[in-house]
Amino acid sequence: MPASPKVSVLIPTYNYARYLPLAIESVLNQDFTDFELIIQDDCSKDNTAEAVERYLSDRRLIFETNERNLGLAGNWNRCLSKARGEYIKFVFGDDMLASSECLGRMVSVLDSDRSVSLVSSSRKLIDSASRFVHVVSEFGESITADGPEIIFLCLLKLVNYVGEPSAVMFRKADSGRGFSPRYSHLIDLEMWFHLLEQGRFCFIDEPLASFRVHPQQKTVDNVRNLLHLSEPILLLRDYIWRSYIPIGRALKFYFIIDTVYNMFWRPKKKRVMDRKTALKGIRACFPVPGFFLVYPLYKSVKPFFKLFVKATGWPAKKLRPSFLPLMERGSGFPDLSGDESLRPRSN
C-alpha cells in the first residue's frame, strides 16, 4: 500500500453530477499535491458515476458508491472511515475550492501550531450557475482563538461563525467520534464544537473556498420538519452546560427557555406561526408541560434580565473586543425564527 497522504480530501455527494466536475477540478488543480481525493456517492439517481469517470486516471482519486443510502451523517462518516491522511478536508459535491493555495495554506497552519484543532477561512458565496454573489467573512480579519471561546460565541447567537464543511480543515486524530447522527441541520457545527473542545481555532481571512446556494439543498425539508429551529436548541442543550461556558447555571437555564420562547411561542403570539406548529417545535426540544410550567416565571424575570444586560454589558464583556461587532444584531438572546445564517447542507 502506498504511503499515507498528508491530506484526505473528502467529497460526499448525492445527485450533484452537474456540479461535481467543478469540485473535482478545484482539488486536482491545487498547488499542494500530497493528498488523496475520496468521492463517496450515496446512491445518487443522476449520472454521478459518469461525471466522475473521466477523472479516474488520476491515481489520487478514489470513487465508491454506497450499497445503500446512508443519509447525511452516515455518508460523511463513511468518508472519514476511509480517509488515510493526517488532515481532513471536506469539499462538498456542490461546492469547490476557490484558490489553488487552499490546501497548502491550511496545512501550513496545522503543521506550524499543534494547538490548533480546526482551521477555517472566509469564502465566496456562489449561485447555482457558479456566479459570484459576495464574500462571507465573519471575523473580518485573520484570528487565532481558544476553542471554547468560539463555541461560546456561536452559542450566544446560535450562528455558525466557523463556516461550512468546504471551508474547514482538521486533524483526523481529533475526529474519531465522527459526525453525530442526532443532527441533520447543524451536523457540521456540532462537529466543529467537538473539535474545538480539543484545541484552538484559526481563521484565515482570505476566500479559499466557495459555498454554493441553490434550490437542491436540504433547506426545504429541514424547514418543513422544523429542524432549522429545533436543532439550534438541541445544540444549546448539549453544550451550554459545559464547564467552560462562562455563565452561571441560572443564566444557562434562562438562555434555553428564552430561546425556546423566541423560536416558537413568540412567533405564535405574533401569528406568524400557528399553535400546532409552535407546540410541535417546543415538543421537539423541551417537554411542553415543563415549558408552560416555567413560562410565568420566565416572563416575570425577563424585564430584570434586560436591565441586567443593559447595566453590565453582558454577554459582551465575556468576549474579546474584536468579536463585539458580531453581537450587533442585538444583545441577550435573539429571536432566531427568521435567521438565514443557519444554513443546512445536503449529503
C-alpha positions in Angstrom: 0.0 0.0 0.0 1.3 3.5 -0.9 2.4 5.8 1.9 -0.4 7.7 3.6 -1.1 11.2 2.1 -0.8 14.3 4.2 -4.4 15.3 3.4 -7.6 13.3 2.7 -9.9 15.5 0.6 -13.4 14.0 1.0 -16.4 14.7 -1.3 -19.6 13.1 0.0 -22.2 13.6 -2.8 -25.8 12.8 -3.7 -27.3 13.8 -7.0 -24.7 16.5 -7.7 -23.4 15.3 -11.0 -23.9 18.8 -12.6 -21.6 20.4 -10.0 -19.0 17.5 -9.4 -16.6 18.3 -12.2 -16.0 21.8 -10.8 -15.5 20.4 -7.3 -13.1 17.7 -8.5 -11.0 20.0 -10.7 -10.7 22.6 -8.0 -9.0 19.9 -5.9 -6.8 18.4 -8.6 -5.6 21.9 -9.5 -4.2 22.6 -6.0 -0.6 23.7 -5.7 -0.3 21.3 -2.7 -0.3 17.8 -4.2 0.2 15.4 -1.3 -3.4 14.4 -1.0 -5.9 11.6 -1.8 -9.4 12.5 -3.1 -12.2 10.3 -1.9 -15.6 10.7 -3.6 -18.3 8.8 -1.8 -21.6 8.6 -3.7 -24.7 8.0 -1.5 -26.7 6.1 -4.2 -27.3 9.1 -6.5 -30.1 8.8 -9.0 -28.4 11.0 -11.6 -25.3 10.4 -13.7 -22.8 10.9 -10.9 -20.7 7.9 -12.0 -20.3 9.2 -15.5 -19.3 12.7 -14.2 -16.5 11.2 -12.1 -15.3 8.6 -14.7 -13.1 10.9 -16.7 -11.1 11.8 -13.7 -10.3 8.2 -12.5 -7.0 8.2 -14.4 -5.6 10.3 -11.6 -4.3 7.7 -9.1 -5.0 10.0 -6.2 -8.8 9.8 -6.8 -10.9 7.0 -5.2 -14.6 6.7 -6.2 -17.1 4.5 -4.4 -20.9 4.2 -4.3 -22.6 3.0 -1.1 -24.5 -0.2 -1.3 -27.5 1.6 0.3 -28.3 5.2 1.0 -26.6 6.1 4.3 -28.0 9.6 4.7 -26.2 12.7 5.8 -24.2 11.6 8.9 -23.7 8.1 7.5 -22.1 9.2 4.3 -19.9 11.8 5.9 -18.7 9.2 8.5 -18.2 6.7 5.7 -15.8 9.3 4.1 -14.0 9.7 7.4 -13.6 6.0 7.9 -11.9 5.6 4.5 -9.5 8.6 5.0 -5.8 7.8 5.4 -4.5 11.3 5.7 -3.3 13.2 8.7 -5.6 16.1 7.9 -9.2 16.1 6.7 -10.6 18.5 4.1 -14.2 18.2 3.0 -15.3 19.7 -0.3 -19.0 19.1 -0.9 -20.1 18.0 -4.3 -21.9 21.3 -5.0 -19.0 23.5 -3.6 -15.4 24.0 -4.8 -12.1 25.3 -3.6 -11.8 29.0 -4.6 -8.0 29.2 -4.5 -5.2 26.9 -5.7 -3.5 27.7 -2.4 -6.3 26.4 -0.2 -4.8 23.1 0.9 -1.3 24.4 1.3 -2.4 27.4 3.4 -4.4 25.3 5.8 -1.8 22.5 6.0 0.8 25.2 6.9 -1.3 26.3 9.9 -1.8 22.8 11.3 1.8 21.9 10.7 3.1 25.0 12.5 0.8 25.0 15.5 -0.1 21.7 17.2 -2.5 23.5 19.5 -4.9 24.3 16.5 -7.5 21.7 16.0 -9.7 23.5 13.4 -8.8 25.8 10.5 -11.4 27.8 8.5 -11.4 30.7 6.0 -13.6 33.2 4.5 -15.4 32.0 1.4 -17.0 33.1 -1.8 -20.8 32.6 -2.0 -21.9 31.5 -5.4 -25.2 30.7 -7.0 -26.4 27.6 -9.0 -24.7 29.0 -12.1 -21.4 29.5 -10.3 -21.9 33.3 -10.4 -20.1 35.1 -7.6 -22.5 36.7 -5.1 -20.3 38.0 -2.3 -17.5 37.1 0.2 -18.5 35.7 3.6 -16.0 36.7 6.3 -17.5 36.6 9.8 -14.5 37.9 11.7 -13.2 40.5 9.2 -9.6 39.6 10.0 -7.4 36.6 10.5 -7.5 35.4 14.1 -6.5 32.5 16.4 -8.7 31.9 19.4 -9.3 29.3 22.1 -11.8 26.7 21.0 -14.2 27.2 23.9 -14.2 30.9 23.2 -15.6 30.2 19.7 -18.1 27.7 21.0 -19.4 30.4 23.4 -19.6 33.0 20.6 -21.6 30.6 18.4 -24.0 29.7 21.2 -24.7 33.3 22.1 -26.2 33.9 18.7 -26.8 30.3 17.6 -24.9 31.1 14.4 -22.2 29.1 12.7 -19.3 31.5 12.8 -16.8 28.7 11.9 -18.1 28.1 8.3 -19.4 25.3 6.2 -17.6 21.9 5.8 -16.0 23.0 2.5 -14.3 25.9 4.3 -12.5 23.9 7.1 -9.6 21.5 7.7 -9.0 19.5 10.8 -6.9 16.7 12.2 -8.2 13.1 11.6 -6.9 12.1 15.1 -9.4 14.5 16.7 -12.4 13.3 14.7 -12.6 9.7 15.6 -16.0 10.1 17.2 -17.4 11.1 13.8 -20.4 13.3 13.0 -23.4 12.8 15.3 -26.4 11.1 13.8 -28.6 13.1 16.2 -28.2 16.1 13.9 -29.1 16.9 10.3 -29.4 20.7 10.0 -26.5 21.6 12.3 -24.4 18.4 11.9 -21.4 20.4 10.8 -21.5 23.0 13.6 -21.9 20.2 16.3 -18.8 18.5 15.0 -16.9 21.9 15.0 -17.8 22.2 18.7 -16.4 18.7 19.3 -13.2 19.6 17.6 -12.9 23.0 19.3 -13.1 21.3 22.7 -9.8 19.7 21.7 -7.8 22.7 20.6 -7.7 26.2 19.2 -9.4 27.8 16.2 -7.6 29.6 13.3 -9.4 31.7 10.8 -7.8 32.8 7.6 -9.4 35.9 6.2 -9.0 35.0 2.6 -11.7 33.3 0.4 -10.1 29.9 0.0 -13.4 28.0 -0.7 -16.7 28.6 -2.5 -20.0 27.8 -0.9 -22.9 27.3 -3.3 -26.5 28.2 -2.5 -29.1 26.5 -4.7 -32.6 25.0 -4.6 -31.5 21.4 -4.3 -30.1 21.8 -0.8 -31.9 20.3 2.1 -33.3 23.6 3.3 -36.9 22.8 2.3 -37.0 19.5 4.1 -35.3 21.0 7.2 -37.8 23.9 7.4 -40.7 21.6 6.9 -39.5 19.4 9.8 -38.6 22.5 11.9 -35.0 21.3 12.1 -33.8 24.8 11.4 -35.4 25.8 14.7 -35.3 22.7 16.9 -31.7 21.7 16.2 -30.2 25.0 17.5 -31.9 24.3 20.8 -30.6 20.7 20.8 -27.1 22.1 20.2 -27.7 24.6 23.0 -28.8 21.9 25.5 -25.8 19.7 24.5 -23.2 22.4 25.1 -24.5 25.2 27.3 -23.9 23.2 30.5 -20.2 22.6 29.8 -17.9 24.0 32.5 -16.0 26.2 30.1 -19.1 28.2 29.2 -18.5 31.3 31.4 -22.0 32.0 32.7 -23.9 30.7 35.8 -26.4 27.8 35.8 -29.4 30.2 36.3 -28.4 32.2 33.2 -27.9 29.0 31.3 -31.4 27.8 32.1 -32.8 31.2 31.2 -30.9 31.0 27.9 -32.6 27.7 27.0 -36.1 28.9 28.0 -35.7 32.2 26.3 -34.5 30.6 23.1 -37.5 28.2 23.0 -39.8 31.1 23.5 -38.2 33.2 20.7 -38.1 30.2 18.3 -41.7 29.0 18.7 -44.0 30.7 21.2 -43.2 34.3 20.3 -43.9 33.7 16.6 -47.2 32.0 17.6 -48.2 35.1 19.6 -47.3 37.3 16.7 -49.4 35.0 14.4 -46.5 34.2 12.1 -46.7 30.5 13.3 -49.8 28.5 14.1 -50.3 26.9 17.5 -49.9 23.3 16.3 -46.6 24.1 14.7 -45.4 26.0 17.7 -46.2 23.1 20.1 -44.6 20.7 17.7 -41.4 22.7 17.8 -41.4 23.1 21.6 -42.0 19.3 21.9 -39.0 18.5 19.7 -36.6 20.2 22.1 -38.3 20.7 25.5 -41.2 19.0 27.5 -44.3 21.0 26.7 -45.7 20.9 30.2 -42.3 21.8 31.6 -42.1 24.8 29.3 -45.5 26.2 30.3 -44.8 25.5 34.0 -41.8 27.8 34.0 -43.2 30.2 31.4 -44.8 32.6 34.0 -41.6 32.8 36.0 -39.6 33.4 32.8 -41.9 36.3 31.8 -41.6 37.9 35.3 -37.8 37.6 35.2 -37.3 38.8 31.6 -37.6 42.6 32.3 -35.0 42.3 35.1 -32.7 40.3 32.8 -32.9 43.1 30.2 -31.9 45.6 32.8 -29.1 43.4 33.9 -27.8 43.2 30.3 -28.0 47.0 29.9 -26.3 47.7 33.2 -23.5 45.1 32.9 -22.9 44.9 29.1 -23.3 41.1 29.4 -22.6 39.0 27.5 -20.3 41.3 25.5 -17.9 41.6 28.4 -17.2 37.9 28.2 -15.9 38.4 24.6 -12.8 39.8 23.2 -13.3 43.3 21.8 -12.8 42.2 18.1 -15.8 39.9 18.4 -18.2 42.7 19.6 -19.3 43.6 16.0 -20.7 40.1 15.7 -23.2 40.9 18.5 -24.6 44.0 16.9 -27.8 42.2 15.8 -28.9 42.6 19.4 -27.8 41.8 23.0 -29.0 38.9 25.0 -30.7 36.0 23.3 -32.1 36.8 19.8 -35.2 35.9 18.0 -33.8 33.4 15.5 -37.0 32.3 13.8 -36.0 34.0 10.6 -32.2 33.7 10.8 -30.8 32.7 7.4 -27.3 32.2 8.7 -28.2 28.7 10.0 -27.6 27.2 6.6 -28.2 23.4 6.2 -26.3 21.1 4.0 -27.2 18.1 1.8 -25.3 14.8 1.8 
